Amino acid sequence: MKGIKIDHVGVAVRSAEEAAQFYRDVIGLNQIETEILEDRKLKIAMIPIGESRIELLEPLEGETTVRNFLEKRGEGIHHLAVLVDDLDEILKRAVERGYRVLGEPSYGAGGKRVAFLHPKDLNGVLVELVEEKIAAEEG
């Protein structure tokens, strides 16, 4: 499993633009890429830092899991994302060992295939598994 590493840390914020100011203006991280995920009703800002990234998650209009998170807990770390080579194999092993998968795998930021594991099974941490290849590479 060559590709396993922390892909990103997701941070729930009320405003991605305001939250990005610190990383851009104080730390000097200027390569901030924003993306709208219509199906998840999210605006995200990805900020590369070393071999990983910080993902700022701003909910758009309507009911979203990130909006619910903000209302219950306020701004802060939402999830830890781990880059994996073979999402299906990792999910199979997780389920065999009793870990709960939240929903079906889907496509997230950058077109990468993702799945989430229940935080109650992982010491209170929502874990996102991110497959290394992107949707355009499948086929």
Sequence and secondary structure as in RCSB ss.txt:
>XXXX:A:sequence
MKGIKIDHVGVAVRSAEEAAQFYRDVIGLNQIETEILEDRKLKIAMIPIGESRIELLEPLEGETTVRNFLEKRGE
GIHHLAVLVDDLDEILKRAVERGYRVLGEPSYGAGGKRVAFLHPKDLNGVLVELVEEKIAAEEG
>XXXX:A:secstr
 TT EEEEEEEE S HHHHHHIIIIIS     EEEEEGGGTEEEEEEEETTEEEEEEEE SS  HHHHHHHHH S
EEEEEEEEES HHHHHHHHHHTT  EEEEEEE GGGEEEEEE GGGTTT  EEEEEEEEGGG  
